[in-house]
Amino acid sequence: MAADSGFITNATAVTTIQQAHTVGLLVKLEALKAADAKSEHGQLPASGARWSHLALRLDRTAGTPVTCTARIYEDSTGDDLVAGPTQSAFTLAPGLTTTTSYSVVIPLDDIVPTDTAQRTATGEVYVSVAVDAGTVTVPIAGAKLFWNSVRRQA
C-alpha cells in the first residue's frame, strides 16, 4: 500500500544559486529514505496527491539575501513548468544559531499535478530557486516537497 503522505528531497547539494533561475542549478527532488530516517516517506505519486508546501534551507556563501522565489519543473531542462513562478518573493528566515543558514516554507495551495509525458521520471521533479541578493547553496536535504494523498483511508 502506498503511503498517504511524505516528501521528496534532494540527494545532492547545489551551489552558487544567485539572482536568476538557471537550468544548470536545478535541484532534483526524489524519494530518499536515507535523508531523514525519522520521517514517514513515500515516493511522490504520479497522480492522486496534493502538493502541500516546499521547504528550503539555503546556506549563504556571499552577500545578504532577504527573499527568494521558486519554480517547480517536470523536466531536468527547466522547460515544463508545473508550479510557480511564485507570485511574490518569500522572506528568508535566518537560523537562530547559524545566521548564515536561512529557511523558507512556500505554500503550494494543494496543487494536484497530473503525470505527463514531460516528466523526466515518475516521482521526480526539479526546483529552481533565485534569491534577491548574494549567493546561496542548497545543501543535501535542504529542499523538500511535501505531499499528501487525495484518497481517504477507510
MDTraj code that builds the backbone (N, CA, C; nanometers):
import mdtraj as md
import numpy as np

residues = "MET ALA ALA ASP SER GLY PHE ILE THR ASN ALA THR ALA VAL THR THR ILE GLN GLN ALA HIS THR VAL GLY LEU LEU VAL LYS LEU GLU ALA LEU LYS ALA ALA ASP ALA LYS SER GLU HIS GLY GLN LEU PRO ALA SER GLY ALA ARG TRP SER HIS LEU ALA LEU ARG LEU ASP ARG THR ALA GLY THR PRO VAL THR CYS THR ALA ARG ILE TYR GLU ASP SER THR GLY ASP ASP LEU VAL ALA GLY PRO THR GLN SER ALA PHE THR LEU ALA PRO GLY LEU THR THR THR THR SER TYR SER VAL VAL ILE PRO LEU ASP ASP ILE VAL PRO THR ASP THR ALA GLN ARG THR ALA THR GLY GLU VAL TYR VAL SER VAL ALA VAL ASP ALA GLY THR VAL THR VAL PRO ILE ALA GLY ALA LYS LEU PHE TRP ASN SER VAL ARG ARG GLN ALA".split()
xyz = np.array([
    [0.0840, -0.1174, 0.0000],
    [0.0000, 0.0000, 0.0000],
    [0.0886, 0.1239, 0.0000],
    [0.0542, 0.2203, -0.0816],
    [0.1304, 0.3447, -0.0911],
    [0.1090, 0.4289, 0.0340],
    [0.2077, 0.5098, 0.0634],
    [0.1980, 0.5992, 0.1788],
    [0.0924, 0.7055, 0.1538],
    [0.0314, 0.7586, 0.2604],
    [-0.0699, 0.8635, 0.2491],
    [-0.0091, 1.0024, 0.2451],
    [0.1157, 1.0128, 0.2853],
    [0.1842, 1.1406, 0.2813],
    [0.3338, 1.1157, 0.2816],
    [0.4071, 1.2181, 0.2521],
    [0.5515, 1.2057, 0.2521],
    [0.6148, 1.3277, 0.1925],
    [0.7426, 1.3163, 0.1632],
    [0.8114, 1.4250, 0.0950],
    [0.9200, 1.3664, 0.0081],
    [0.9590, 1.4436, -0.0899],
    [1.0755, 1.4092, -0.1692],
    [1.1781, 1.5183, -0.1442],
    [1.3056, 1.4833, -0.1565],
    [1.4117, 1.5760, -0.1188],
    [1.5283, 1.5653, -0.2155],
    [1.6259, 1.6530, -0.2000],
    [1.7418, 1.6499, -0.2892],
    [1.8512, 1.5591, -0.2353],
    [1.9141, 1.4841, -0.3273],
    [2.0206, 1.3912, -0.2912],
    [2.1584, 1.4544, -0.3023],
    [2.1678, 1.5638, -0.3772],
    [2.2964, 1.6294, -0.3952],
    [2.2835, 1.7778, -0.3641],
    [2.3924, 1.8355, -0.3201],
    [2.3950, 1.9786, -0.2912],
    [2.4039, 2.0564, -0.4220],
    [2.3438, 2.1731, -0.4250],
    [2.3515, 2.2611, -0.5413],
    [2.4162, 2.3911, -0.4950],
    [2.5209, 2.4318, -0.5655],
    [2.5967, 2.5502, -0.5228],
    [2.5730, 2.6691, -0.6155],
    [2.6136, 2.7825, -0.5722],
    [2.6114, 2.9091, -0.6444],
    [2.4761, 2.9516, -0.6981],
    [2.3727, 2.9405, -0.6224],
    [2.2428, 2.9950, -0.6613],
    [2.2465, 3.1447, -0.6379],
    [2.2084, 3.2207, -0.7420],
    [2.2161, 3.3660, -0.7325],
    [2.0816, 3.4294, -0.7620],
    [2.0801, 3.5375, -0.8395],
    [1.9582, 3.6153, -0.8582],
    [1.8748, 3.5752, -0.9797],
    [1.9074, 3.4675, -1.0468],
    [1.8308, 3.4255, -1.1650],
    [1.8026, 3.2758, -1.1590],
    [1.6919, 3.2360, -1.2181],
    [1.6595, 3.0938, -1.2316],
    [1.7422, 3.0396, -1.3480],
    [1.8278, 2.9398, -1.3200],
    [1.9241, 2.8901, -1.4180],
    [1.9121, 2.7392, -1.4322],
    [1.9117, 2.6908, -1.5569],
    [1.8948, 2.5480, -1.5833],
    [2.0059, 2.4645, -1.5190],
    [2.1273, 2.5144, -1.5168],
    [2.2382, 2.4380, -1.4603],
    [2.2317, 2.4227, -1.3095],
    [2.1390, 2.4945, -1.2453],
    [2.1291, 2.4899, -1.0995],
    [1.9946, 2.4364, -1.0517],
    [1.9283, 2.3570, -1.1351],
    [1.8030, 2.2944, -1.0918],
    [1.8315, 2.1936, -0.9819],
    [1.7444, 2.1898, -0.8826],
    [1.7586, 2.0979, -0.7700],
    [1.6651, 1.9794, -0.7957],
    [1.7209, 1.8607, -0.8128],
    [1.6403, 1.7404, -0.8366],
    [1.5850, 1.6895, -0.7044],
    [1.4516, 1.6719, -0.6994],
    [1.3867, 1.6180, -0.5796],
    [1.3372, 1.4776, -0.6106],
    [1.3639, 1.3850, -0.5195],
    [1.3262, 1.2446, -0.5375],
    [1.3084, 1.1786, -0.4015],
    [1.2528, 1.0573, -0.4014],
    [1.2340, 0.9840, -0.2755],
    [1.3700, 0.9389, -0.2235],
    [1.4010, 0.9739, -0.0985],
    [1.5283, 0.9375, -0.0369],
    [1.5062, 0.9009, 0.1089],
    [1.4910, 0.7763, 0.1376],
    [1.4660, 0.7355, 0.2756],
    [1.5842, 0.7656, 0.3662],
    [1.7043, 0.7634, 0.3115],
    [1.8230, 0.7872, 0.3941],
    [1.8345, 0.9328, 0.4366],
    [1.7630, 1.0233, 0.3712],
    [1.7763, 1.1659, 0.4029],
    [1.7254, 1.1989, 0.5425],
    [1.6243, 1.1300, 0.5890],
    [1.5687, 1.1580, 0.7209],
    [1.4987, 1.0330, 0.7703],
    [1.5717, 0.9489, 0.8382],
    [1.5202, 0.8188, 0.8788],
    [1.4044, 0.8275, 0.9778],
    [1.3827, 0.9432, 1.0390],
    [1.2759, 0.9546, 1.1385],
    [1.1438, 1.0017, 1.0786],
    [1.1403, 1.0290, 0.9492],
    [1.0175, 1.0755, 0.8859],
    [0.9516, 0.9649, 0.8051],
    [0.8203, 0.9761, 0.7889],
    [0.7491, 0.8846, 0.7012],
    [0.7767, 0.9279, 0.5586],
    [0.8073, 0.8319, 0.4740],
    [0.8418, 0.8643, 0.3363],
    [0.7539, 0.7867, 0.2413],
    [0.7441, 0.8346, 0.1239],
    [0.6788, 0.7642, 0.0172],
    [0.7107, 0.8349, -0.1119],
    [0.7248, 0.7587, -0.2183],
    [0.7542, 0.8183, -0.3467],
    [0.6390, 0.9087, -0.3892],
    [0.6717, 1.0206, -0.4501],
    [0.5706, 1.1129, -0.4995],
    [0.4854, 1.0405, -0.6023],
    [0.3556, 1.0270, -0.5776],
    [0.2703, 0.9558, -0.6727],
    [0.2602, 1.0308, -0.8059],
    [0.2398, 0.9549, -0.9138],
    [0.2230, 1.0154, -1.0458],
    [0.0948, 1.0974, -1.0510],
    [-0.0058, 1.0562, -0.9739],
    [-0.1310, 1.1309, -0.9657],
    [-0.1968, 1.0957, -0.8324],
    [-0.3042, 1.1665, -0.7986],
    [-0.3758, 1.1367, -0.6752],
    [-0.3121, 1.1920, -0.5498],
    [-0.2281, 1.2963, -0.5658],
    [-0.1643, 1.3575, -0.4491],
    [-0.1713, 1.5088, -0.4620],
    [-0.1792, 1.5745, -0.3477],
    [-0.1739, 1.7205, -0.3410],
    [-0.0350, 1.7613, -0.2969],
    [0.0194, 1.8617, -0.3615],
    [0.1465, 1.9178, -0.3172],
    [0.1152, 2.0248, -0.2151],
    [0.1622, 2.0058, -0.0948],
    [0.1302, 2.0936, 0.0161],
    [0.2215, 2.2167, 0.0211],
    [0.3516, 2.1925, 0.0380],
    [0.4440, 2.3040, 0.0505],
    [0.5858, 2.2618, 0.0153],
    [0.6662, 2.3602, -0.0144],
    [0.8073, 2.3406, -0.0461],
    [0.8883, 2.4054, 0.0655],
    [0.9707, 2.3275, 0.1321],
    [1.0564, 2.3796, 0.2390],
    [1.1999, 2.3842, 0.1872],
    [1.2648, 2.4982, 0.2053],
    [1.4020, 2.5159, 0.1579],
    [1.4927, 2.5581, 0.2717],
    [1.6133, 2.5031, 0.2733],
    [1.7196, 2.5540, 0.3597],
    [1.8311, 2.5994, 0.2682],
    [1.8712, 2.7230, 0.2829],
    [1.9740, 2.7821, 0.1983],
    [2.0885, 2.8290, 0.2865],
    [2.2099, 2.7978, 0.2466],
    [2.3273, 2.8424, 0.3213],
    [2.3942, 2.9555, 0.2446],
    [2.4072, 3.0715, 0.3080],
    [2.4664, 3.1890, 0.2443],
    [2.6155, 3.1693, 0.2263],
    [2.6632, 3.2012, 0.1064],
    [2.8076, 3.1989, 0.0832],
    [2.8615, 3.3382, 0.0544],
    [2.7722, 3.4313, 0.0123],
    [2.8139, 3.5694, -0.0125],
    [2.6911, 3.6592, -0.0086],
    [2.7130, 3.7857, 0.0263],
    [2.6036, 3.8816, 0.0267],
    [2.5031, 3.8550, 0.1379],
    [2.3903, 3.9255, 0.1293],
    [2.2857, 3.9114, 0.2300],
    [2.1504, 3.8956, 0.1628],
    [2.1113, 3.7730, 0.1279],
    [1.9795, 3.7525, 0.0686],
    [1.8691, 3.7753, 0.1716],
    [1.7582, 3.8328, 0.1258],
    [1.6449, 3.8591, 0.2136],
    [1.5229, 3.7785, 0.1698],
    [1.5049, 3.7628, 0.0384],
    [1.3892, 3.6894, -0.0149],
    [1.4324, 3.5926, -0.1242],
    [1.3402, 3.5019, -0.1593],
    [1.3656, 3.4102, -0.2705],
    [1.2356, 3.3834, -0.3453],
    [1.2495, 3.3370, -0.4678],
    [1.1379, 3.2872, -0.5471],
    [1.1708, 3.1455, -0.5889],
    [1.0680, 3.0688, -0.6240],
    [1.0895, 2.9296, -0.6621],
    [0.9973, 2.8902, -0.7761],
    [1.0413, 2.7928, -0.8537],
    [0.9632, 2.7329, -0.9614],
    [0.9847, 2.5824, -0.9553],
    [0.8824, 2.5053, -0.9928],
    [0.8949, 2.3595, -0.9958],
    [0.8687, 2.3134, -1.1386],
    [0.9595, 2.2314, -1.1894],
    [0.9521, 2.1801, -1.3260],
    [0.9364, 2.0290, -1.3269],
    [0.8767, 1.9788, -1.4332],
    [0.8645, 1.8339, -1.4509],
    [0.9879, 1.7733, -1.5153],
    [1.0685, 1.8549, -1.5791],
    [1.1809, 1.8025, -1.6564],
    [1.3126, 1.8615, -1.6087],
    [1.4210, 1.7935, -1.6429],
    [1.5543, 1.8336, -1.5975],
    [1.6123, 1.9506, -1.6766],
    [1.5428, 1.9966, -1.7792],
    [1.5917, 2.1098, -1.8575],
    [1.5197, 2.2398, -1.8227],
    [1.4205, 2.2338, -1.7345],
    [1.3509, 2.3533, -1.6905],
    [1.2590, 2.4132, -1.7953],
    [1.2022, 2.3297, -1.8807],
    [1.1117, 2.3778, -1.9850],
    [0.9649, 2.3563, -1.9515],
    [0.9338, 2.2567, -1.8712],
    [0.7948, 2.2210, -1.8414],
    [0.7596, 2.2591, -1.6981],
    [0.7152, 2.3843, -1.6831],
    [0.6801, 2.4391, -1.5527],
    [0.5521, 2.3750, -1.5014],
    [0.5534, 2.3284, -1.3760],
    [0.4351, 2.2660, -1.3175],
    [0.3827, 2.3450, -1.1979],
    [0.4672, 2.4266, -1.1357],
    [0.4244, 2.5112, -1.0235],
    [0.5137, 2.6341, -1.0183],
    [0.4492, 2.7483, -1.0042],
    [0.5229, 2.8727, -0.9992],
    [0.5145, 2.9430, -1.1333],
    [0.5819, 3.0512, -1.1543],
    [0.6657, 3.1126, -1.0523],
    [0.5820, 3.1651, -0.9366],
    [0.6421, 3.1709, -0.8202],
    [0.5692, 3.2224, -0.7054],
    [0.5275, 3.3654, -0.7349],
    [0.4094, 3.4030, -0.6897],
    [0.3550, 3.5350, -0.7194],
    [0.4297, 3.6469, -0.6484],
    [0.4933, 3.6136, -0.5414],
    [0.5727, 3.7127, -0.4701],
    [0.6959, 3.6442, -0.4142],
    [0.7913, 3.7247, -0.3741],
    [0.9106, 3.6698, -0.3108],
    [0.8782, 3.6342, -0.1663],
    [0.9407, 3.5287, -0.1175],
    [0.9186, 3.4840, 0.0196],
    [1.0389, 3.5202, 0.1056],
    [1.0106, 3.5698, 0.2255],
    [1.1148, 3.6146, 0.3166],
    [1.1921, 3.4961, 0.3725],
    [1.3239, 3.5065, 0.3683],
    [1.4119, 3.4048, 0.4247],
    [1.4294, 3.4312, 0.5737],
    [1.4145, 3.3282, 0.6548],
    [1.4325, 3.3408, 0.7996],
    [1.5716, 3.2889, 0.8370],
    [1.6557, 3.3743, 0.8954],
    [1.7886, 3.3270, 0.9345],
    [1.7798, 3.2287, 1.0506],
    [1.8753, 3.1380, 1.0554],
    [1.8801, 3.0426, 1.1652],
    [1.9018, 3.1125, 1.2984],
    [1.8557, 3.0509, 1.4056],
    [1.8712, 3.1111, 1.5380],
    [2.0140, 3.1024, 1.5894],
    [2.0839, 2.9949, 1.5530],
    [2.2222, 2.9807, 1.5987],
    [2.3225, 2.9949, 1.4848],
    [2.2815, 2.9624, 1.3623],
    [2.3698, 2.9766, 1.2466],
    [2.3075, 3.0803, 1.1547],
    [2.3526, 3.2045, 1.1665],
    [2.2876, 3.3143, 1.0945],
    [2.3189, 3.3148, 0.9452],
    [2.4077, 3.2277, 0.8996],
    [2.4331, 3.2163, 0.7561],
    [2.3462, 3.1079, 0.6929],
    [2.2616, 3.0455, 0.7723],
    [2.1680, 2.9450, 0.7239],
    [2.0279, 3.0046, 0.7260],
    [1.9575, 2.9961, 0.6132],
    [1.8240, 3.0531, 0.6003],
    [1.7233, 2.9437, 0.5689],
    [1.5998, 2.9636, 0.6113],
    [1.4917, 2.8697, 0.5801],
    [1.3710, 2.9472, 0.5301],
    [1.2902, 2.8796, 0.4486],
    [1.1664, 2.9366, 0.3999],
    [1.0714, 2.8219, 0.3676],
    [0.9430, 2.8422, 0.3939],
    [0.8398, 2.7458, 0.3570],
    [0.7454, 2.8161, 0.2604],
    [0.7315, 2.7578, 0.1423],
    [0.6499, 2.8171, 0.0365],
    [0.5239, 2.7330, 0.0185],
    [0.4067, 2.7892, 0.0491],
    [0.2821, 2.7131, 0.0318],
    [0.2534, 2.6907, -0.1164],
    [0.2023, 2.5730, -0.1486],
    [0.1714, 2.5401, -0.2875],
    [0.0217, 2.5297, -0.3126],
    [-0.0595, 2.5681, -0.2152],
    [-0.2053, 2.5731, -0.2323],
    [-0.2643, 2.4416, -0.2800],
    [-0.2102, 2.3325, -0.2315],
    [-0.2625, 2.1989, -0.2623],
    [-0.2762, 2.1724, -0.4118],
    [-0.1702, 2.2018, -0.4857],
    [-0.1660, 2.1716, -0.6286],
    [-0.1825, 2.0210, -0.6473],
    [-0.2678, 1.9817, -0.7419],
    [-0.2862, 1.8395, -0.7751],
    [-0.2344, 1.8193, -0.9167],
    [-0.1046, 1.7877, -0.9317],
    [-0.0489, 1.7718, -1.0653],
    [-0.0914, 1.6388, -1.1272],
    [-0.0872, 1.6337, -1.2564],
    [-0.1129, 1.5083, -1.3267],
    [0.0147, 1.4635, -1.3939],
    [0.0327, 1.3339, -1.4058],
    [0.1515, 1.2804, -1.4700],
    [0.1428, 1.3086, -1.6197],
    [0.2508, 1.3559, -1.6761],
    [0.2527, 1.3857, -1.8182],
    [0.3755, 1.3250, -1.8832],
    [0.3764, 1.3267, -2.0141],
    [0.4896, 1.2721, -2.0879],
    [0.6163, 1.3530, -2.0651],
    [0.6040, 1.4780, -2.0187],
    [0.7207, 1.5624, -1.9984],
    [0.7999, 1.5255, -1.8728],
    [0.7355, 1.4566, -1.7799],
    [0.8038, 1.4241, -1.6545],
    [0.9249, 1.3366, -1.6833],
    [1.0415, 1.3778, -1.6363],
    [1.1650, 1.3042, -1.6599],
    [1.1535, 1.1626, -1.6056],
    [1.1013, 1.1475, -1.4855],
    [1.0806, 1.0167, -1.4251],
    [0.9702, 1.0283, -1.3215],
    [0.8937, 0.9219, -1.3044],
    [0.7885, 0.9225, -1.2040],
    [0.8512, 0.9447, -1.0672],
    [0.7912, 1.0319, -0.9894],
    [0.8406, 1.0568, -0.8544],
    [0.9514, 1.1596, -0.8457],
    [0.9855, 1.2237, -0.9574],
    [1.0903, 1.3246, -0.9563],
    [1.0376, 1.4562, -1.0118],
    [1.0814, 1.5658, -0.9530],
    [1.0579, 1.6997, -1.0068],
    [1.1855, 1.7803, -0.9826],
    [1.1918, 1.8974, -1.0430],
    [1.3098, 1.9825, -1.0341],
    [1.2688, 2.1207, -0.9865],
    [1.3455, 2.1768, -0.8941],
    [1.3158, 2.3073, -0.8367],
    [1.4237, 2.4062, -0.8773],
    [1.3800, 2.5259, -0.9115],
    [1.4701, 2.6366, -0.9393],
    [1.4469, 2.7415, -0.8305],
    [1.5544, 2.7919, -0.7738],
    [1.5467, 2.8927, -0.6684],
    [1.6306, 3.0129, -0.7102],
    [1.5813, 3.1322, -0.6838],
    [1.6587, 3.2548, -0.7060],
    [1.6433, 3.3421, -0.5826],
    [1.7530, 3.4067, -0.5419],
    [1.7497, 3.4984, -0.4278],
    [1.7621, 3.6420, -0.4778],
    [1.7234, 3.7361, -0.3920],
    [1.7260, 3.8768, -0.4326],
    [1.8651, 3.9375, -0.4251],
    [1.9551, 3.8786, -0.3494],
    [2.0903, 3.9318, -0.3346],
    [2.1826, 3.8204, -0.2883],
    [2.3100, 3.8360, -0.3171],
    [2.4074, 3.7407, -0.2675],
    [2.4068, 3.6085, -0.3404],
    [2.4683, 3.5099, -0.2781],
    [2.4817, 3.3752, -0.3320],
    [2.4526, 3.2768, -0.2201],
    [2.3791, 3.1708, -0.2525],
    [2.3474, 3.0676, -0.1537],
    [2.3718, 2.9300, -0.2142],
    [2.3745, 2.8293, -0.1289],
    [2.3777, 2.6904, -0.1724],
    [2.2550, 2.6205, -0.1155],
    [2.2147, 2.5127, -0.1796],
    [2.1099, 2.4260, -0.1268],
    [2.1812, 2.2992, -0.0817],
    [2.2015, 2.2828, 0.0488],
    [2.2736, 2.1647, 0.0959],
    [2.1912, 2.0378, 0.0768],
    [2.2542, 1.9236, 0.0951],
    [2.1832, 1.7957, 0.0848],
    [2.0673, 1.7960, 0.1829],
    [1.9510, 1.7513, 0.1378],
    [1.8264, 1.7508, 0.2148],
    [1.7853, 1.8919, 0.2539],
    [1.8258, 1.9895, 0.1742],
    [1.7894, 2.1274, 0.2005],
    [1.6650, 2.1719, 0.1265],
    [1.6122, 2.0857, 0.0399],
    [1.4893, 2.1171, -0.0336],
    [1.3953, 1.9978, -0.0206],
    [1.2727, 2.0232, 0.0250],
    [1.1755, 1.9152, 0.0427],
    [1.0396, 1.9599, -0.0094],
    [0.9797, 1.8760, -0.0928],
    [0.8443, 1.8977, -0.1424],
    [0.7532, 1.8012, -0.0683],
    [0.6608, 1.8539, 0.0105],
    [0.5701, 1.7722, 0.0898],
    [0.4409, 1.7479, 0.0127],
    [0.3881, 1.6280, 0.0233],
    [0.2643, 1.5908, -0.0461],
    [0.1776, 1.5064, 0.0455],
    [0.0490, 1.4993, 0.0133],
    [-0.0416, 1.4077, 0.0834],
    [-0.1407, 1.3514, -0.0173],
    [-0.1920, 1.2352, 0.0128],
    [-0.2796, 1.1640, -0.0777],
    [-0.4163, 1.2315, -0.0861],
    [-0.4733, 1.2306, -0.2053],
    [-0.6088, 1.2833, -0.2252],
    [-0.7103, 1.1822, -0.1763],
    [-0.6758, 1.0539, -0.1854],
    [-0.7666, 0.9464, -0.1434],
    [-0.7748, 0.9396, 0.0084],
    [-0.8905, 0.9120, 0.0584],
    [-0.9103, 0.8964, 0.2038],
    [-0.9099, 0.7490, 0.2395],
    [-0.8480, 0.7180, 0.3521],
    [-0.8457, 0.5814, 0.4018],
    [-0.9739, 0.5520, 0.4771],
    [-1.0234, 0.4296, 0.4635],
    [-1.1462, 0.3883, 0.5339],
    [-1.1149, 0.3537, 0.6768],
])
top = md.Topology()
chain = top.add_chain()
for i, resn in enumerate(residues, 1):
    res = top.add_residue(resn, chain, resSeq=i)
    for name in ("N", "CA", "C"):
        top.add_atom(name, md.element.get_by_symbol(name[0]), res)
traj = md.Trajectory(xyz[None], top)
